[in-house]
């Protein structure tokens, strides 16, 4: 994210793909927008990491139980 002067008296916030996110009157406001968006990104990333960690903790138990037709059944459990 970056902040640039926008027109004579405004400040613009652009994302990493150079798309305009918002325009503020004060630079302090644009700094706050960037801080909040970055903290929100960090929270989303942490949430995704936790979800993938939970998925990777699923352990495939190799307990095969033969059914009448001979098919194998795998049981998934959390560690």
HTML snippet that shows the backbone in 3Dmol.js (N, CA, C, O; Angstrom):
<script src="https://3Dmol.org/build/3Dmol-min.js"></script>
<div id="view" style="width:600px;height:400px;position:relative"></div>
<script>
const pdb = `
ATOM      1  N   UNK A   1       0.845  -1.171   0.000  1.00  0.00           N
ATOM      2  CA  UNK A   1       0.000   0.000   0.000  1.00  0.00           C
ATOM      3  C   UNK A   1       0.889   1.232   0.000  1.00  0.00           C
ATOM      4  O   UNK A   1       1.990   1.244   0.549  1.00  0.00           O
ATOM      5  N   UNK A   2       0.370   2.246  -0.629  1.00  0.00           N
ATOM      6  CA  UNK A   2       1.141   3.485  -0.659  1.00  0.00           C
ATOM      7  C   UNK A   2       0.203   4.675  -0.552  1.00  0.00           C
ATOM      8  O   UNK A   2      -0.982   4.598  -0.877  1.00  0.00           O
ATOM      9  N   UNK A   3       0.776   5.779  -0.085  1.00  0.00           N
ATOM     10  CA  UNK A   3       0.039   7.033   0.073  1.00  0.00           C
ATOM     11  C   UNK A   3       0.698   8.064  -0.829  1.00  0.00           C
ATOM     12  O   UNK A   3       1.920   8.212  -0.838  1.00  0.00           O
ATOM     13  N   UNK A   4      -0.132   8.774  -1.587  1.00  0.00           N
ATOM     14  CA  UNK A   4       0.376   9.827  -2.471  1.00  0.00           C
ATOM     15  C   UNK A   4      -0.519  11.047  -2.375  1.00  0.00           C
ATOM     16  O   UNK A   4      -1.692  10.953  -2.014  1.00  0.00           O
ATOM     17  N   UNK A   5       0.049  12.180  -2.701  1.00  0.00           N
ATOM     18  CA  UNK A   5      -0.728  13.417  -2.788  1.00  0.00           C
ATOM     19  C   UNK A   5      -1.746  13.258  -3.912  1.00  0.00           C
ATOM     20  O   UNK A   5      -1.418  12.745  -4.982  1.00  0.00           O
ATOM     21  N   UNK A   6      -2.965  13.691  -3.675  1.00  0.00           N
ATOM     22  CA  UNK A   6      -4.047  13.567  -4.648  1.00  0.00           C
ATOM     23  C   UNK A   6      -4.654  14.947  -4.817  1.00  0.00           C
ATOM     24  O   UNK A   6      -5.239  15.495  -3.884  1.00  0.00           O
ATOM     25  N   UNK A   7      -4.515  15.495  -5.987  1.00  0.00           N
ATOM     26  CA  UNK A   7      -4.953  16.867  -6.230  1.00  0.00           C
ATOM     27  C   UNK A   7      -4.122  17.797  -5.330  1.00  0.00           C
ATOM     28  O   UNK A   7      -3.020  17.425  -4.927  1.00  0.00           O
ATOM     29  N   UNK A   8      -4.617  18.967  -5.017  1.00  0.00           N
ATOM     30  CA  UNK A   8      -3.819  19.940  -4.272  1.00  0.00           C
ATOM     31  C   UNK A   8      -3.860  19.711  -2.764  1.00  0.00           C
ATOM     32  O   UNK A   8      -2.878  19.974  -2.070  1.00  0.00           O
ATOM     33  N   UNK A   9      -4.990  19.222  -2.256  1.00  0.00           N
ATOM     34  CA  UNK A   9      -5.111  19.163  -0.793  1.00  0.00           C
ATOM     35  C   UNK A   9      -5.529  17.808  -0.237  1.00  0.00           C
ATOM     36  O   UNK A   9      -5.811  17.709   0.957  1.00  0.00           O
ATOM     37  N   UNK A  10      -5.581  16.769  -1.049  1.00  0.00           N
ATOM     38  CA  UNK A  10      -6.048  15.467  -0.587  1.00  0.00           C
ATOM     39  C   UNK A  10      -4.920  14.446  -0.618  1.00  0.00           C
ATOM     40  O   UNK A  10      -3.864  14.674  -1.208  1.00  0.00           O
ATOM     41  N   UNK A  11      -5.173  13.307   0.037  1.00  0.00           N
ATOM     42  CA  UNK A  11      -4.225  12.205   0.075  1.00  0.00           C
ATOM     43  C   UNK A  11      -4.929  10.942  -0.400  1.00  0.00           C
ATOM     44  O   UNK A  11      -6.053  10.658   0.013  1.00  0.00           O
ATOM     45  N   UNK A  12      -4.271  10.193  -1.261  1.00  0.00           N
ATOM     46  CA  UNK A  12      -4.845   8.965  -1.806  1.00  0.00           C
ATOM     47  C   UNK A  12      -4.104   7.749  -1.274  1.00  0.00           C
ATOM     48  O   UNK A  12      -2.886   7.768  -1.097  1.00  0.00           O
ATOM     49  N   UNK A  13      -4.864   6.699  -1.024  1.00  0.00           N
ATOM     50  CA  UNK A  13      -4.293   5.413  -0.618  1.00  0.00           C
ATOM     51  C   UNK A  13      -4.507   4.449  -1.777  1.00  0.00           C
ATOM     52  O   UNK A  13      -5.629   4.262  -2.246  1.00  0.00           O
ATOM     53  N   UNK A  14      -3.414   3.841  -2.233  1.00  0.00           N
ATOM     54  CA  UNK A  14      -3.457   2.861  -3.314  1.00  0.00           C
ATOM     55  C   UNK A  14      -3.034   1.508  -2.777  1.00  0.00           C
ATOM     56  O   UNK A  14      -2.156   1.420  -1.917  1.00  0.00           O
ATOM     57  N   UNK A  15      -3.659   0.451  -3.285  1.00  0.00           N
ATOM     58  CA  UNK A  15      -3.253  -0.894  -2.858  1.00  0.00           C
ATOM     59  C   UNK A  15      -2.057  -1.365  -3.674  1.00  0.00           C
ATOM     60  O   UNK A  15      -1.508  -0.609  -4.476  1.00  0.00           O
ATOM     61  N   UNK A  16      -1.659  -2.605  -3.469  1.00  0.00           N
ATOM     62  CA  UNK A  16      -0.471  -3.147  -4.128  1.00  0.00           C
ATOM     63  C   UNK A  16      -0.635  -3.313  -5.634  1.00  0.00           C
ATOM     64  O   UNK A  16       0.350  -3.440  -6.361  1.00  0.00           O
ATOM     65  N   UNK A  17      -1.875  -3.313  -6.098  1.00  0.00           N
ATOM     66  CA  UNK A  17      -2.123  -3.425  -7.538  1.00  0.00           C
ATOM     67  C   UNK A  17      -2.386  -2.060  -8.172  1.00  0.00           C
ATOM     68  O   UNK A  17      -2.886  -1.974  -9.293  1.00  0.00           O
ATOM     69  N   UNK A  18      -2.047  -1.004  -7.448  1.00  0.00           N
ATOM     70  CA  UNK A  18      -2.209   0.391  -7.888  1.00  0.00           C
ATOM     71  C   UNK A  18      -3.658   0.815  -8.095  1.00  0.00           C
ATOM     72  O   UNK A  18      -3.941   1.724  -8.876  1.00  0.00           O
ATOM     73  N   UNK A  19      -4.564   0.160  -7.398  1.00  0.00           N
ATOM     74  CA  UNK A  19      -5.966   0.575  -7.426  1.00  0.00           C
ATOM     75  C   UNK A  19      -6.214   1.549  -6.279  1.00  0.00           C
ATOM     76  O   UNK A  19      -5.717   1.364  -5.168  1.00  0.00           O
ATOM     77  N   UNK A  20      -6.980   2.573  -6.564  1.00  0.00           N
ATOM     78  CA  UNK A  20      -7.304   3.582  -5.560  1.00  0.00           C
ATOM     79  C   UNK A  20      -8.226   2.976  -4.511  1.00  0.00           C
ATOM     80  O   UNK A  20      -9.283   2.440  -4.842  1.00  0.00           O
ATOM     81  N   UNK A  21      -7.825   3.064  -3.250  1.00  0.00           N
ATOM     82  CA  UNK A  21      -8.634   2.540  -2.150  1.00  0.00           C
ATOM     83  C   UNK A  21      -9.513   3.636  -1.582  1.00  0.00           C
ATOM     84  O   UNK A  21     -10.717   3.444  -1.415  1.00  0.00           O
ATOM     85  N   UNK A  22      -8.911   4.803  -1.278  1.00  0.00           N
ATOM     86  CA  UNK A  22      -9.690   5.917  -0.750  1.00  0.00           C
ATOM     87  C   UNK A  22      -8.905   7.212  -0.887  1.00  0.00           C
ATOM     88  O   UNK A  22      -7.704   7.214  -1.154  1.00  0.00           O
ATOM     89  N   UNK A  23      -9.621   8.308  -0.697  1.00  0.00           N
ATOM     90  CA  UNK A  23      -9.028   9.643  -0.694  1.00  0.00           C
ATOM     91  C   UNK A  23      -9.423  10.299   0.623  1.00  0.00           C
ATOM     92  O   UNK A  23     -10.590  10.284   1.014  1.00  0.00           O
ATOM     93  N   UNK A  24      -8.428  10.877   1.304  1.00  0.00           N
ATOM     94  CA  UNK A  24      -8.701  11.543   2.576  1.00  0.00           C
ATOM     95  C   UNK A  24      -8.255  12.997   2.502  1.00  0.00           C
ATOM     96  O   UNK A  24      -7.476  13.381   1.630  1.00  0.00           O
ATOM     97  N   UNK A  25      -8.763  13.795   3.431  1.00  0.00           N
ATOM     98  CA  UNK A  25      -8.373  15.200   3.490  1.00  0.00           C
ATOM     99  C   UNK A  25      -7.025  15.331   4.184  1.00  0.00           C
ATOM    100  O   UNK A  25      -6.179  16.127   3.777  1.00  0.00           O
ATOM    101  N   UNK A  26      -6.834  14.538   5.240  1.00  0.00           N
ATOM    102  CA  UNK A  26      -5.608  14.638   6.025  1.00  0.00           C
ATOM    103  C   UNK A  26      -4.740  13.404   5.822  1.00  0.00           C
ATOM    104  O   UNK A  26      -5.243  12.292   5.664  1.00  0.00           O
ATOM    105  N   UNK A  27      -3.434  13.619   5.829  1.00  0.00           N
ATOM    106  CA  UNK A  27      -2.506  12.511   5.686  1.00  0.00           C
ATOM    107  C   UNK A  27      -2.622  11.553   6.870  1.00  0.00           C
ATOM    108  O   UNK A  27      -2.448  10.344   6.717  1.00  0.00           O
ATOM    109  N   UNK A  28      -2.913  12.092   8.035  1.00  0.00           N
ATOM    110  CA  UNK A  28      -3.100  11.264   9.224  1.00  0.00           C
ATOM    111  C   UNK A  28      -4.231  10.251   9.000  1.00  0.00           C
ATOM    112  O   UNK A  28      -4.142   9.102   9.432  1.00  0.00           O
ATOM    113  N   UNK A  29      -5.273  10.686   8.333  1.00  0.00           N
ATOM    114  CA  UNK A  29      -6.389   9.787   8.021  1.00  0.00           C
ATOM    115  C   UNK A  29      -5.986   8.685   7.058  1.00  0.00           C
ATOM    116  O   UNK A  29      -6.391   7.534   7.219  1.00  0.00           O
ATOM    117  N   UNK A  30      -5.188   9.035   6.058  1.00  0.00           N
ATOM    118  CA  UNK A  30      -4.752   8.013   5.103  1.00  0.00           C
ATOM    119  C   UNK A  30      -3.804   7.018   5.774  1.00  0.00           C
ATOM    120  O   UNK A  30      -3.828   5.827   5.461  1.00  0.00           O
ATOM    121  N   UNK A  31      -2.969   7.506   6.696  1.00  0.00           N
ATOM    122  CA  UNK A  31      -2.108   6.594   7.455  1.00  0.00           C
ATOM    123  C   UNK A  31      -2.940   5.615   8.281  1.00  0.00           C
ATOM    124  O   UNK A  31      -2.608   4.433   8.377  1.00  0.00           O
ATOM    125  N   UNK A  32      -4.006   6.107   8.868  1.00  0.00           N
ATOM    126  CA  UNK A  32      -4.887   5.250   9.674  1.00  0.00           C
ATOM    127  C   UNK A  32      -5.573   4.193   8.808  1.00  0.00           C
ATOM    128  O   UNK A  32      -5.712   3.042   9.221  1.00  0.00           O
ATOM    129  N   UNK A  33      -5.997   4.584   7.619  1.00  0.00           N
ATOM    130  CA  UNK A  33      -6.620   3.622   6.690  1.00  0.00           C
ATOM    131  C   UNK A  33      -5.639   2.503   6.368  1.00  0.00           C
ATOM    132  O   UNK A  33      -6.000   1.326   6.407  1.00  0.00           O
ATOM    133  N   UNK A  34      -4.402   2.865   6.051  1.00  0.00           N
ATOM    134  CA  UNK A  34      -3.386   1.864   5.721  1.00  0.00           C
ATOM    135  C   UNK A  34      -3.138   0.943   6.921  1.00  0.00           C
ATOM    136  O   UNK A  34      -3.068  -0.275   6.759  1.00  0.00           O
ATOM    137  N   UNK A  35      -3.007   1.510   8.109  1.00  0.00           N
ATOM    138  CA  UNK A  35      -2.777   0.694   9.311  1.00  0.00           C
ATOM    139  C   UNK A  35      -3.913  -0.293   9.546  1.00  0.00           C
ATOM    140  O   UNK A  35      -3.676  -1.461   9.856  1.00  0.00           O
ATOM    141  N   UNK A  36      -5.133   0.176   9.398  1.00  0.00           N
ATOM    142  CA  UNK A  36      -6.284  -0.707   9.645  1.00  0.00           C
ATOM    143  C   UNK A  36      -6.390  -1.801   8.594  1.00  0.00           C
ATOM    144  O   UNK A  36      -6.681  -2.953   8.916  1.00  0.00           O
ATOM    145  N   UNK A  37      -6.154  -1.442   7.345  1.00  0.00           N
ATOM    146  CA  UNK A  37      -6.215  -2.460   6.296  1.00  0.00           C
ATOM    147  C   UNK A  37      -5.111  -3.494   6.468  1.00  0.00           C
ATOM    148  O   UNK A  37      -5.344  -4.685   6.266  1.00  0.00           O
ATOM    149  N   UNK A  38      -3.919  -3.056   6.837  1.00  0.00           N
ATOM    150  CA  UNK A  38      -2.819  -3.996   7.037  1.00  0.00           C
ATOM    151  C   UNK A  38      -3.057  -4.884   8.252  1.00  0.00           C
ATOM    152  O   UNK A  38      -2.726  -6.069   8.222  1.00  0.00           O
ATOM    153  N   UNK A  39      -3.622  -4.333   9.313  1.00  0.00           N
ATOM    154  CA  UNK A  39      -3.903  -5.163  10.488  1.00  0.00           C
ATOM    155  C   UNK A  39      -5.010  -6.158  10.173  1.00  0.00           C
ATOM    156  O   UNK A  39      -4.991  -7.282  10.673  1.00  0.00           O
ATOM    157  N   UNK A  40      -5.975  -5.757   9.351  1.00  0.00           N
ATOM    158  CA  UNK A  40      -7.031  -6.666   8.931  1.00  0.00           C
ATOM    159  C   UNK A  40      -6.446  -7.778   8.074  1.00  0.00           C
ATOM    160  O   UNK A  40      -6.831  -8.937   8.227  1.00  0.00           O
ATOM    161  N   UNK A  41      -5.516  -7.447   7.171  1.00  0.00           N
ATOM    162  CA  UNK A  41      -4.855  -8.463   6.350  1.00  0.00           C
ATOM    163  C   UNK A  41      -4.117  -9.459   7.224  1.00  0.00           C
ATOM    164  O   UNK A  41      -4.180 -10.665   6.987  1.00  0.00           O
ATOM    165  N   UNK A  42      -3.418  -8.959   8.233  1.00  0.00           N
ATOM    166  CA  UNK A  42      -2.668  -9.834   9.129  1.00  0.00           C
ATOM    167  C   UNK A  42      -3.607 -10.778   9.880  1.00  0.00           C
ATOM    168  O   UNK A  42      -3.292 -11.952  10.071  1.00  0.00           O
ATOM    169  N   UNK A  43      -4.756 -10.264  10.302  1.00  0.00           N
ATOM    170  CA  UNK A  43      -5.727 -11.098  11.019  1.00  0.00           C
ATOM    171  C   UNK A  43      -6.296 -12.176  10.101  1.00  0.00           C
ATOM    172  O   UNK A  43      -6.471 -13.320  10.520  1.00  0.00           O
ATOM    173  N   UNK A  44      -6.581 -11.821   8.871  1.00  0.00           N
ATOM    174  CA  UNK A  44      -7.108 -12.797   7.904  1.00  0.00           C
ATOM    175  C   UNK A  44      -6.069 -13.879   7.635  1.00  0.00           C
ATOM    176  O   UNK A  44      -6.399 -15.065   7.595  1.00  0.00           O
ATOM    177  N   UNK A  45      -4.813 -13.473   7.451  1.00  0.00           N
ATOM    178  CA  UNK A  45      -3.748 -14.436   7.184  1.00  0.00           C
ATOM    179  C   UNK A  45      -3.568 -15.377   8.369  1.00  0.00           C
ATOM    180  O   UNK A  45      -3.404 -16.584   8.186  1.00  0.00           O
ATOM    181  N   UNK A  46      -3.598 -14.834   9.576  1.00  0.00           N
ATOM    182  CA  UNK A  46      -3.450 -15.668  10.775  1.00  0.00           C
ATOM    183  C   UNK A  46      -4.607 -16.655  10.894  1.00  0.00           C
ATOM    184  O   UNK A  46      -4.406 -17.809  11.273  1.00  0.00           O
ATOM    185  N   UNK A  47      -5.806 -16.208  10.574  1.00  0.00           N
ATOM    186  CA  UNK A  47      -6.978 -17.073  10.613  1.00  0.00           C
ATOM    187  C   UNK A  47      -6.834 -18.219   9.611  1.00  0.00           C
ATOM    188  O   UNK A  47      -7.144 -19.366   9.932  1.00  0.00           O
ATOM    189  N   UNK A  48      -6.364 -17.911   8.399  1.00  0.00           N
ATOM    190  CA  UNK A  48      -6.167 -18.948   7.389  1.00  0.00           C
ATOM    191  C   UNK A  48      -5.086 -19.938   7.809  1.00  0.00           C
ATOM    192  O   UNK A  48      -5.226 -21.143   7.602  1.00  0.00           O
ATOM    193  N   UNK A  49      -4.017 -19.431   8.396  1.00  0.00           N
ATOM    194  CA  UNK A  49      -2.960 -20.322   8.872  1.00  0.00           C
ATOM    195  C   UNK A  49      -3.502 -21.293   9.905  1.00  0.00           C
ATOM    196  O   UNK A  49      -3.169 -22.478   9.884  1.00  0.00           O
ATOM    197  N   UNK A  50      -4.341 -20.795  10.812  1.00  0.00           N
ATOM    198  CA  UNK A  50      -4.910 -21.651  11.849  1.00  0.00           C
ATOM    199  C   UNK A  50      -5.811 -22.710  11.235  1.00  0.00           C
ATOM    200  O   UNK A  50      -5.789 -23.865  11.662  1.00  0.00           O
ATOM    201  N   UNK A  51      -6.605 -22.330  10.234  1.00  0.00           N
ATOM    202  CA  UNK A  51      -7.490 -23.302   9.589  1.00  0.00           C
ATOM    203  C   UNK A  51      -6.688 -24.401   8.912  1.00  0.00           C
ATOM    204  O   UNK A  51      -7.027 -25.578   9.034  1.00  0.00           O
ATOM    205  N   UNK A  52      -5.617 -24.030   8.192  1.00  0.00           N
ATOM    206  CA  UNK A  52      -4.796 -25.031   7.518  1.00  0.00           C
ATOM    207  C   UNK A  52      -4.042 -25.896   8.513  1.00  0.00           C
ATOM    208  O   UNK A  52      -3.802 -27.076   8.260  1.00  0.00           O
ATOM    209  N   UNK A  53      -3.668 -25.311   9.643  1.00  0.00           N
ATOM    210  CA  UNK A  53      -3.007 -26.092  10.691  1.00  0.00           C
ATOM    211  C   UNK A  53      -3.970 -27.137  11.231  1.00  0.00           C
ATOM    212  O   UNK A  53      -3.587 -28.285  11.459  1.00  0.00           O
ATOM    213  N   UNK A  54      -5.227 -26.736  11.437  1.00  0.00           N
ATOM    214  CA  UNK A  54      -6.228 -27.679  11.923  1.00  0.00           C
ATOM    215  C   UNK A  54      -6.440 -28.811  10.929  1.00  0.00           C
ATOM    216  O   UNK A  54      -6.581 -29.970  11.320  1.00  0.00           O
ATOM    217  N   UNK A  55      -6.463 -28.479   9.657  1.00  0.00           N
ATOM    218  CA  UNK A  55      -6.659 -29.494   8.629  1.00  0.00           C
ATOM    219  C   UNK A  55      -5.475 -30.457   8.601  1.00  0.00           C
ATOM    220  O   UNK A  55      -5.648 -31.670   8.476  1.00  0.00           O
ATOM    221  N   UNK A  56      -4.261 -29.894   8.721  1.00  0.00           N
ATOM    222  CA  UNK A  56      -3.079 -30.755   8.679  1.00  0.00           C
ATOM    223  C   UNK A  56      -2.975 -31.630   9.919  1.00  0.00           C
ATOM    224  O   UNK A  56      -2.280 -32.646   9.907  1.00  0.00           O
ATOM    225  N   UNK A  57      -3.662 -31.241  10.991  1.00  0.00           N
ATOM    226  CA  UNK A  57      -3.659 -32.060  12.209  1.00  0.00           C
ATOM    227  C   UNK A  57      -4.591 -33.257  12.111  1.00  0.00           C
ATOM    228  O   UNK A  57      -4.577 -34.153  12.954  1.00  0.00           O
ATOM    229  N   UNK A  58      -5.393 -33.248  11.068  1.00  0.00           N
ATOM    230  CA  UNK A  58      -6.235 -34.423  10.881  1.00  0.00           C
ATOM    231  C   UNK A  58      -5.321 -35.594  10.525  1.00  0.00           C
ATOM    232  O   UNK A  58      -4.528 -35.525   9.586  1.00  0.00           O
ATOM    233  N   UNK A  59      -5.447 -36.613  11.263  1.00  0.00           N
ATOM    234  CA  UNK A  59      -4.550 -37.751  11.074  1.00  0.00           C
ATOM    235  C   UNK A  59      -5.320 -38.887  10.424  1.00  0.00           C
ATOM    236  O   UNK A  59      -6.414 -39.259  10.848  1.00  0.00           O
ATOM    237  N   UNK A  60      -4.715 -39.415   9.392  1.00  0.00           N
ATOM    238  CA  UNK A  60      -5.342 -40.529   8.704  1.00  0.00           C
ATOM    239  C   UNK A  60      -4.930 -41.817   9.412  1.00  0.00           C
ATOM    240  O   UNK A  60      -3.792 -42.275   9.303  1.00  0.00           O
ATOM    241  N   UNK A  61      -5.867 -42.374  10.124  1.00  0.00           N
ATOM    242  CA  UNK A  61      -5.584 -43.637  10.801  1.00  0.00           C
ATOM    243  C   UNK A  61      -5.733 -44.756   9.798  1.00  0.00           C
ATOM    244  O   UNK A  61      -6.717 -44.839   9.064  1.00  0.00           O
ATOM    245  N   UNK A  62      -4.770 -45.579   9.787  1.00  0.00           N
ATOM    246  CA  UNK A  62      -4.763 -46.653   8.815  1.00  0.00           C
ATOM    247  C   UNK A  62      -5.474 -47.879   9.364  1.00  0.00           C
ATOM    248  O   UNK A  62      -5.035 -49.014   9.179  1.00  0.00           O
ATOM    249  N   UNK A  63      -6.583 -47.620  10.045  1.00  0.00           N
ATOM    250  CA  UNK A  63      -7.361 -48.731  10.564  1.00  0.00           C
ATOM    251  C   UNK A  63      -8.320 -49.165   9.480  1.00  0.00           C
ATOM    252  O   UNK A  63      -9.326 -48.509   9.206  1.00  0.00           O
ATOM    253  N   UNK A  64      -7.997 -50.240   8.895  1.00  0.00           N
ATOM    254  CA  UNK A  64      -8.839 -50.766   7.825  1.00  0.00           C
ATOM    255  C   UNK A  64      -9.862 -51.710   8.426  1.00  0.00           C
ATOM    256  O   UNK A  64      -9.551 -52.571   9.249  1.00  0.00           O
ATOM    257  N   UNK A  65     -11.046 -51.520   7.999  1.00  0.00           N
ATOM    258  CA  UNK A  65     -12.041 -52.506   8.390  1.00  0.00           C
ATOM    259  C   UNK A  65     -12.671 -53.014   7.112  1.00  0.00           C
ATOM    260  O   UNK A  65     -13.182 -52.244   6.299  1.00  0.00           O
ATOM    261  N   UNK A  66     -12.628 -54.258   6.957  1.00  0.00           N
ATOM    262  CA  UNK A  66     -13.142 -54.877   5.745  1.00  0.00           C
ATOM    263  C   UNK A  66     -14.665 -54.987   5.865  1.00  0.00           C
ATOM    264  O   UNK A  66     -15.202 -55.515   6.838  1.00  0.00           O
ATOM    265  N   UNK A  67     -15.314 -54.481   4.862  1.00  0.00           N
ATOM    266  CA  UNK A  67     -16.763 -54.641   4.831  1.00  0.00           C
ATOM    267  C   UNK A  67     -17.078 -55.914   4.050  1.00  0.00           C
ATOM    268  O   UNK A  67     -16.177 -56.626   3.607  1.00  0.00           O
ATOM    269  N   UNK A  68     -18.333 -56.179   3.896  1.00  0.00           N
ATOM    270  CA  UNK A  68     -18.751 -57.402   3.215  1.00  0.00           C
ATOM    271  C   UNK A  68     -18.249 -57.456   1.770  1.00  0.00           C
ATOM    272  O   UNK A  68     -17.972 -58.537   1.249  1.00  0.00           O
ATOM    273  N   UNK A  69     -18.131 -56.297   1.124  1.00  0.00           N
ATOM    274  CA  UNK A  69     -17.705 -56.305  -0.274  1.00  0.00           C
ATOM    275  C   UNK A  69     -16.188 -56.147  -0.399  1.00  0.00           C
ATOM    276  O   UNK A  69     -15.682 -56.057  -1.517  1.00  0.00           O
ATOM    277  N   UNK A  70     -15.454 -56.111   0.702  1.00  0.00           N
ATOM    278  CA  UNK A  70     -14.004 -56.051   0.666  1.00  0.00           C
ATOM    279  C   UNK A  70     -13.443 -54.649   0.520  1.00  0.00           C
ATOM    280  O   UNK A  70     -12.231 -54.506   0.359  1.00  0.00           O
ATOM    281  N   UNK A  71     -14.265 -53.605   0.567  1.00  0.00           N
ATOM    282  CA  UNK A  71     -13.783 -52.229   0.430  1.00  0.00           C
ATOM    283  C   UNK A  71     -13.133 -51.789   1.743  1.00  0.00           C
ATOM    284  O   UNK A  71     -13.569 -52.172   2.829  1.00  0.00           O
ATOM    285  N   UNK A  72     -12.101 -50.991   1.620  1.00  0.00           N
ATOM    286  CA  UNK A  72     -11.412 -50.482   2.801  1.00  0.00           C
ATOM    287  C   UNK A  72     -12.024 -49.160   3.234  1.00  0.00           C
ATOM    288  O   UNK A  72     -12.368 -48.325   2.398  1.00  0.00           O
ATOM    289  N   UNK A  73     -12.157 -48.974   4.525  1.00  0.00           N
ATOM    290  CA  UNK A  73     -12.708 -47.759   5.074  1.00  0.00           C
ATOM    291  C   UNK A  73     -11.605 -47.074   5.884  1.00  0.00           C
ATOM    292  O   UNK A  73     -11.003 -47.687   6.765  1.00  0.00           O
ATOM    293  N   UNK A  74     -11.347 -45.814   5.582  1.00  0.00           N
ATOM    294  CA  UNK A  74     -10.346 -45.045   6.314  1.00  0.00           C
ATOM    295  C   UNK A  74     -11.062 -44.104   7.271  1.00  0.00           C
ATOM    296  O   UNK A  74     -12.079 -43.500   6.929  1.00  0.00           O
ATOM    297  N   UNK A  75     -10.523 -43.993   8.455  1.00  0.00           N
ATOM    298  CA  UNK A  75     -11.108 -43.186   9.489  1.00  0.00           C
ATOM    299  C   UNK A  75     -10.215 -41.952   9.707  1.00  0.00           C
ATOM    300  O   UNK A  75      -9.006 -42.094   9.884  1.00  0.00           O
ATOM    301  N   UNK A  76     -10.792 -40.760   9.696  1.00  0.00           N
ATOM    302  CA  UNK A  76     -10.041 -39.542   9.922  1.00  0.00           C
ATOM    303  C   UNK A  76     -10.373 -39.017  11.312  1.00  0.00           C
ATOM    304  O   UNK A  76     -11.538 -38.871  11.681  1.00  0.00           O
ATOM    305  N   UNK A  77      -9.326 -38.738  12.065  1.00  0.00           N
ATOM    306  CA  UNK A  77      -9.514 -38.201  13.413  1.00  0.00           C
ATOM    307  C   UNK A  77      -8.521 -37.090  13.671  1.00  0.00           C
ATOM    308  O   UNK A  77      -7.456 -37.032  13.058  1.00  0.00           O
ATOM    309  N   UNK A  78      -8.882 -36.216  14.583  1.00  0.00           N
ATOM    310  CA  UNK A  78      -7.939 -35.170  15.019  1.00  0.00           C
ATOM    311  C   UNK A  78      -6.903 -35.800  15.934  1.00  0.00           C
ATOM    312  O   UNK A  78      -7.176 -36.760  16.654  1.00  0.00           O
ATOM    313  N   UNK A  79      -5.705 -35.229  15.883  1.00  0.00           N
ATOM    314  CA  UNK A  79      -4.641 -35.710  16.779  1.00  0.00           C
ATOM    315  C   UNK A  79      -4.955 -35.399  18.210  1.00  0.00           C
ATOM    316  O   UNK A  79      -4.171 -35.730  19.099  1.00  0.00           O
TER     317      UNK A  79
END
`;
const viewer = $3Dmol.createViewer("view");
viewer.addModel(pdb, "pdb");
viewer.setStyle({}, {cartoon: {color: "spectrum"}});
viewer.zoomTo();
viewer.render();
</script>
